[in-house]
C-alpha cells in the first residue's frame, strides 16, 4: 500500500503541521498529512499503523507521515472543537487534498465555549510539556520537542485570537517568529524561555478570553 492508495480511499485528506504554518525547515521536518477514513478501512489498517496511528512513506528525498483517523473519531473531533478540526475548518484550499465538503459539517458543531476549552487546555499543557522536556536528568529530556511545544502553545492561542477577531484563522504563519527564535535558535534553557515568552503567553490568553467573552455576550 502506498500514499496515494490511502488518500484515494480517504473521505478527507489535508496537509497539517509545519507545511501549513510555512515554518522554515529543520533536519527533522517532513510532510504531515491527516487522512480520515471509513471505520472498516481503519480497522483493516490497524496492524500496519505506527505510533499515533501513522503510516510513513518515503518518496525520493521526501518523507510523508500520514496520520489515519477513523470517521467516527473525526466526527467527535468536530463535535468537541478539537484543534485539528479547527485548523482544517479554516485551512486554505491549497492544503486540502480531498474532502472540502466536511468543512460545512464543522459549522454545525462549532461553539465559542468549546473553543475556549480547547485553546486553554492546549496552551496550558504544551507550556508544561516544554518545561518537563527540558529537565536534563529526566528520561523524558527532549529539547527539540520542548521548544516545539512552546511554539505550539503560542500558536494555538494566536489562532484563537484570530477566530475571536475575524471568525476564522486568516494567518497560519502568525507564530513563526517564535519557531525561528526557539526551534531554529535552539534555545533550550527553561529560564530563558520563561523570560522571553511567559508575559507574552499571559497577554495572549487574556486577549483570547476577552474576545470570547465579548462574542458570547453579543
C-alpha positions as CSV (number, residue, x, y, z in Angstrom):
1,X,0.0,0.0,0.0
2,X,1.3,3.5,-0.9
3,X,0.5,7.1,0.0
4,X,-1.9,7.5,-3.0
5,X,-4.0,4.5,-2.0
6,X,-4.6,5.8,1.5
7,X,-5.5,9.2,0.1
8,X,-7.8,7.8,-2.6
9,X,-9.6,5.7,-0.1
10,X,-10.0,8.5,2.4
11,X,-13.0,10.7,3.0
12,X,-10.9,13.7,3.9
13,X,-7.1,14.3,3.5
14,X,-5.3,17.5,4.2
15,X,-1.8,18.8,5.0
16,X,-1.1,19.6,8.6
17,X,1.7,21.0,10.6
18,X,4.9,22.7,9.5
19,X,3.9,22.8,5.8
20,X,0.7,24.7,6.5
21,X,2.4,27.0,9.0
22,X,5.2,27.6,6.5
23,X,7.9,27.4,9.1
24,X,11.5,27.2,8.0
25,X,12.6,23.6,7.6
26,X,14.8,21.8,10.1
27,X,16.5,18.5,9.5
28,X,13.6,16.9,11.4
29,X,10.9,18.3,9.1
30,X,8.7,16.2,6.8
31,X,5.3,16.3,5.2
32,X,2.4,15.7,7.6
33,X,-1.0,14.6,6.2
34,X,-4.1,13.7,8.0
35,X,-6.4,11.2,6.3
36,X,-9.9,10.4,7.6
37,X,-11.2,7.0,6.5
38,X,-14.2,4.9,7.0
39,X,-14.2,2.8,10.1
40,X,-14.0,-0.6,8.3
41,X,-10.9,0.6,6.4
42,X,-9.3,2.0,9.5
43,X,-9.8,-1.5,11.2
44,X,-8.1,-3.1,8.2
45,X,-5.1,-0.8,8.6
46,X,-4.8,-1.2,12.4
47,X,-2.0,-3.8,12.4
48,X,0.1,-1.6,10.0
49,X,-0.3,1.7,11.9
50,X,2.7,3.0,13.9
51,X,2.6,5.3,17.0
52,X,-0.1,7.9,16.8
53,X,-1.8,5.9,14.1
54,X,0.7,6.9,11.5
55,X,2.0,5.4,8.2
56,X,5.3,6.6,6.9
57,X,6.1,6.7,3.2
58,X,9.4,7.7,1.6
59,X,9.3,9.1,-1.9
60,X,12.6,10.3,-3.4
61,X,14.0,12.8,-0.8
62,X,10.7,13.4,0.9
63,X,9.1,11.7,3.9
64,X,5.3,11.7,4.3
65,X,3.7,11.0,7.7
66,X,0.1,10.1,7.2
67,X,-2.0,10.1,10.4
68,X,-5.0,8.0,9.8
69,X,-8.2,8.9,11.7
70,X,-11.4,6.9,11.6
71,X,-14.5,8.7,10.5
72,X,-16.3,8.3,13.9
73,X,-13.3,9.7,15.8
74,X,-13.1,12.7,13.4
75,X,-16.8,13.4,13.8
76,X,-16.1,13.5,17.6
77,X,-13.3,15.9,17.0
78,X,-15.7,18.2,15.0
79,X,-18.3,18.0,17.8
80,X,-15.8,18.9,20.6
81,X,-13.9,21.6,18.6
82,X,-10.6,19.7,18.6
83,X,-7.8,21.9,17.3
84,X,-7.2,19.6,14.3
85,X,-10.8,20.1,13.3
86,X,-10.5,23.9,13.9
87,X,-7.4,24.2,11.7
88,X,-9.0,22.0,9.0
89,X,-12.1,24.2,9.0
90,X,-10.2,27.4,8.1
91,X,-7.3,25.9,6.1
92,X,-6.6,27.5,2.7
93,X,-7.9,25.3,-0.1
94,X,-4.5,24.7,-1.5
95,X,-3.8,22.4,1.5
96,X,-7.0,20.4,1.2
97,X,-6.2,17.2,-0.8
98,X,-9.7,15.8,-0.5
99,X,-12.9,16.4,1.3
100,X,-13.8,20.0,1.2
101,X,-17.4,19.0,2.0
102,X,-16.6,18.2,5.6
103,X,-16.0,21.9,6.4
104,X,-19.7,22.6,6.3
105,X,-20.3,19.9,8.9
106,X,-18.0,21.7,11.4
107,X,-20.1,24.8,11.4
108,X,-23.0,22.9,12.9
109,X,-20.8,21.9,15.9
110,X,-18.6,24.9,16.5
111,X,-19.1,26.9,19.7
112,X,-17.0,29.5,21.4
113,X,-17.3,27.7,24.7
114,X,-15.7,24.6,23.2
115,X,-13.0,26.8,21.6
116,X,-12.3,28.4,24.9
117,X,-11.8,24.9,26.5
118,X,-9.6,23.7,23.5
119,X,-7.3,26.7,23.4
120,X,-6.9,26.9,27.2
121,X,-6.2,23.2,27.5
122,X,-3.6,23.0,24.7
123,X,-1.9,26.2,25.7
124,X,-1.5,25.1,29.3
125,X,-0.5,21.5,28.6
126,X,2.1,22.5,25.9
127,X,3.6,25.1,28.2
128,X,4.1,22.5,31.0
129,X,5.3,19.9,28.5
130,X,8.0,22.3,27.4
131,X,9.3,22.6,31.0
132,X,9.3,18.9,31.6
133,X,11.1,18.1,28.4
134,X,13.9,20.4,29.4
135,X,14.8,18.6,32.6
136,X,18.2,17.3,31.7
137,X,18.4,14.4,34.1
138,X,14.9,13.2,33.2
139,X,14.4,10.2,30.8
140,X,11.9,12.4,29.0
141,X,14.5,15.0,28.2
142,X,14.0,16.2,24.6
143,X,14.9,19.8,23.9
144,X,13.6,19.8,20.3
145,X,10.1,18.6,21.5
146,X,10.3,21.1,24.3
147,X,10.7,24.2,22.2
148,X,8.3,22.8,19.6
149,X,5.7,22.5,22.4
150,X,6.2,26.2,23.3
151,X,5.7,27.2,19.7
152,X,2.5,25.1,19.7
153,X,1.2,26.7,22.9
154,X,1.7,30.2,21.5
155,X,0.4,29.4,18.0
156,X,-2.9,27.9,19.3
157,X,-3.5,31.0,21.5
158,X,-2.8,33.2,18.5
159,X,-5.2,31.2,16.3
160,X,-7.9,31.6,19.0
161,X,-7.4,35.3,19.0
162,X,-7.8,35.4,15.2
163,X,-11.1,33.5,15.4
164,X,-12.2,35.9,18.1
165,X,-11.4,38.9,15.9
166,X,-12.4,37.6,12.4
167,X,-14.4,34.4,12.9
168,X,-11.6,32.5,11.1
169,X,-7.9,31.8,11.1
170,X,-6.5,34.2,8.5
171,X,-2.8,33.8,9.1
172,X,-1.3,30.3,9.8
173,X,2.2,31.8,9.9
174,X,1.5,34.2,12.8
175,X,3.7,32.4,15.3
176,X,6.6,31.7,13.0
177,X,8.9,34.2,14.7
178,X,8.7,32.0,17.8
179,X,9.7,29.0,15.8
180,X,12.6,30.9,14.3
181,X,13.7,32.1,17.8
182,X,13.3,28.9,19.8
183,X,13.4,26.0,17.4
184,X,15.9,27.2,14.9
185,X,17.8,29.1,17.5
186,X,17.9,26.1,19.8
187,X,17.0,28.0,22.9
188,X,17.0,25.0,25.3
189,X,17.1,26.9,28.7
190,X,13.8,27.0,30.6
191,X,14.5,30.2,32.5
192,X,15.5,32.0,29.2
193,X,12.3,30.8,27.6
194,X,10.2,32.0,30.5
195,X,11.9,35.4,30.4
196,X,11.2,35.7,26.7
197,X,7.7,34.3,26.4
198,X,5.8,34.0,29.7
199,X,4.5,37.6,29.7
200,X,3.6,37.3,26.1
201,X,1.7,34.0,26.7
202,X,-0.2,35.6,29.6
203,X,-1.1,38.6,27.4
204,X,-2.3,36.3,24.6
205,X,-4.6,34.3,26.9
206,X,-6.0,37.4,28.4
207,X,-6.9,38.8,25.0
208,X,-8.3,35.5,23.8
209,X,-10.6,35.2,26.8
210,X,-11.7,38.8,26.4
211,X,-12.6,38.2,22.8
212,X,-14.5,35.0,23.5
213,X,-16.5,36.7,26.3
214,X,-17.2,39.7,24.1
215,X,-18.5,37.5,21.3
216,X,-20.6,35.3,23.6
217,X,-22.3,38.3,25.1
218,X,-23.4,39.8,21.8
